[in-house]
Amino acid sequence: MSNIFMKDYIPGYKEIEDWPIEPKKPYRIVEVCQYRDGGPQGGTLGIYLAGKKGKTIPFFFDKILSRLCYGEHQSKEEAAFIKVGCSFEKEIYDAITSALEGTNIMLSQSNRIDVKKALEKAQVYSGT
């Protein structure tokens, strides 16, 4: 796999355009983390997506635009924006939507609502 991180969109901020580890369907959201770090969206919202084999991949919605990003939190070194318009962006939106609609979801109703709202805002930002 080529280097999945790009540095040409926002100076100083990495972007990612491919799965770091591609999970196998069906997708599940195994954890939701609401950080109390301020911002117009009420704080960073983190999610852990898992596939059939159980490997988790961290994503978060940033606290300013609710933009979907890779990593546990924006303060972590691996954090990266997901490149707008790339096929990975569509795949991850579809994966999160699939996980929210799945029958094996283990999230509270409150967490489901938070993730759905963040996902809708992220999709507005990306134009999808």
Residue, then its C-alpha position, 0 to 999 in steps of 0.5 A: m500500500s502506498n503512503i495513505f497520508m497526504k499533506d497537501y490540502i491544509p498546511g500542517y494537517k495530514e489527510i488520509e485517503d485509504w483504509p489503514i486496515e480495511p474491516k470486513k463486513p458487517y460493520r459495527i460501532v463498538e464504542v462512542c466517546q464524547y469529549r468535553d473539549g468545547g467547540p461549536q459542535g459540543g466537542t469531539l465525538g469519537i467512534y470505534l468501527a469494527g468489522k467481522k474479525g473484530k479489529t477496531i479502527p478509530f475515527f472522530f468528528d472534529k469539534i469545529l466542523s464535525r468533519l470526519c477524521y481518522g484517529e482517536h482524537q485530534s491531539k493524537e499524532e496519527a490523526a488525519f482528515i479524511k480527504v474530501g471526495c475520495s472513494f474512501e470517504k464514501e466507503i467510510y460514510d457507508a460503513i458508519t451508516s451500515a453499522l448504525e442500521g445493523t442489528n448487532i449494534m450495541l449502542s445506547q439510543s443517545n449514542r446512535i443519535d449523536v453519531k447520526k447527527a455528526l455524520e449528517k453534519a460531516q456529509v454536509y461539509s463534504g458535499t455528499 
